[in-house]
Amino acid sequence: MSSSYYAPAYGETPVASVPGNKARLVVNVPADAKLYANDQLTELSGTTRSFLTPELPGNGQFSYNLRVEYMANGERQTENRKVFVSAGQTTSADFTKTLTANVSSPVVVTLPENANLMVDGVRTNAKGPVAEFRTPELNRGQSYTYVFTAVINSNGTEEVVDKKVTFTAGEPIRVNFGDILPVRTASLSK
């Protein structure tokens, strides 16, 4: 049996005790998140949000569908959870742990023909015109800097071009070396 969301009265302060015929939900969310309980937007704010359910009949368990919406890396994220509550008890849900999880970033590098790619001084197997791979797992939301190097071989000469890229873990990385023309040698004729 599902119960509906009960919005706390304006200015209601969460207290430690829970009435015997209601349950308390304590939900940890990102500060700017929207919290929905059974598809109803709550009017609560902050990183810890607490509310009482309406009166719960009997001694059984009741479910709440919680949904959190927030922005991460410029994209709207949504996370859903079903939690169970019982009268006289406090139930907690933490939506912040998934924010600190490790993620990898997709990488797309455009290279000239006859070019090899190095990342932070390590040669890769990637060759032009487009190399696609993922970074190792990184701390979500943290900034990292990689140096991408295109080693271009043309007519027996080698040109090395570096591009330093700072990115946020989880966001896509695009590097374009396609605008680099291979080294050409000209000879003068008499």
N, C-alpha and C positions, 0 to 999 in steps of 0.2 A: 504494500500500500504506500503510495506517495503522499506526502503532505505538501501544502503550498507554503510559499515563502512569507514570512511575517517580518515586515520592516520595523526596526526599532523606532521608538518615538524620538523626535528631534532632541538631541542632547543626551540621549540615554548612554550611560557609561557602562561598559561591560563590568560585571561583578563576578566574583569567584563562585558564588553559590548558584545553583541551577534549580528552579522550581521543580517539584516532583512530577508535574504533568507536562513539562516542556523539555526540550533539549537545547543545548548551546552548541553552535558551530563556530569554530575559530579557524579562519582561513588566512594563510600567509600568501601574499601576492606581490608582484612588482608594484611600486608606488603609483604608477599611472594607469594601472590595469582597471578594466571594467569587470565587475564580478556579477554573475547571474546565478540565481538559485531557482531551479525549476523554470528556466526561461524568463524569469523576471529580473530586471536590472535592479541591483541593490543600490541604495543611496549612500553607501559607506565609502570612506576614503582611508588612505594610509596603507602601510604594508601589512598590518595585522588587522583583520576585520572580524568582528564578533557579532553574532546576533542570536536571538532566541527563536525557536520554532513556535508556531501556534500550539495550542494544547494538543497533546497526542493521546488518543484513546488507548486504553489498555496498557499492557506491559511489553508489547512487541517491538520489533525493529522497523524503522521507516527509512525510506531512501530519499536522498536529495541528489539531483543532478546539478552539479556545479560546473560553470563554464567561466573561464577567464580569457579575456581578450586584451592584448597588449602589443606594443610596437617593439620590434627587435631588429636591428640592422636595417631599418627603413621598411620593414615588411610587417604586416599585421599577422600576429600569431594567435592561435586559438587552442586552448587545451580544455578538455572535458574530463570530468571524473564523477563517478557515482559513489556517494558516501552514505553510510548507514548510521542512523541516530537512534537513541533510546531515551525515553523520558527520564529526567533527572541526571543525565550524563552529558559530558562535554566531548565533542568529536572534533578532531583537528584535521586539516588538509593543508599541505604545503605545496604551492605551485612555484616556489622560487628555486627548488633544487634542480629542476630541468633547465633553468637559465644558466647555471654554472657548468653544465655538462660540456664535455669536449665535443668539438665539431671539426670537420675538415672543410676547406674551401675549394671549390672547383677552380681550376686554372686553365686558361686558354691563351696560348702564345702563338702569334703569327710570325713566321720566320721567312727570310728570303731563301731562294733555292740555294743548295749547297751550304746550308748553315747548320751548325750543331748548337745545342742549347746546354748551358750550365746554369745551375741554381745554387747560389751561395758558394761558388767555387767548385761544385761537384758536377762532373759531366753526366748528362742524362743520355738516354738512348733516343731522345726525340730529335727528329730532323724535319726540315721544312716540308710543306708550307704551314701546317697548323699542328701544334702539339697540344694535347688535352690530357690532364691528369688532375689529381687531388693532392692537397697538402696533407701532411700527417695530422693526426688529431691535435687540436689546439684548444686553449681555453676560450670558450665562447665569449664574444664581445671584446676580447683583449686585442690591442694593436700589435702587429708584427711587421718587420721589414725584411724583405728578401731582395737580393741583388740577382737579377736575371742577366745572363751574358750570352750574346749571340756571337759565335765564332764562325765567320763567313770565309769560305775558301773559294777563291776565284783566280783562275790563271796562275796558279802556283803561289799566290800571295794570300796572306791571312789577315783579316781585319777583325778586331775584337771590339764589340760595343756593349757597354753596360747600361742597364736601366734599373734604378733603385725604386722599389714599389713598397709603399706602406699600405696595409690593409687591415681590416677588422676580421678576426676569425669568424667563419661562417658566411662571409660575403664573397661573391665571385671576384676573381682576379683576371684581368685582361691585360696582356702586354703585346704591343705591336712593334715588331722589328721590320715589318713589311715595307716601310717607307725608306729603308736603307738600301742604297744602290751598291752593288758590288764594286770593289776597287778596279779601275780600268787603267791600263797604261797606254799612253799615246806615243807614237814615234813620229819624228819629223822627217819628211821626205825632202830631198834636195832636188 
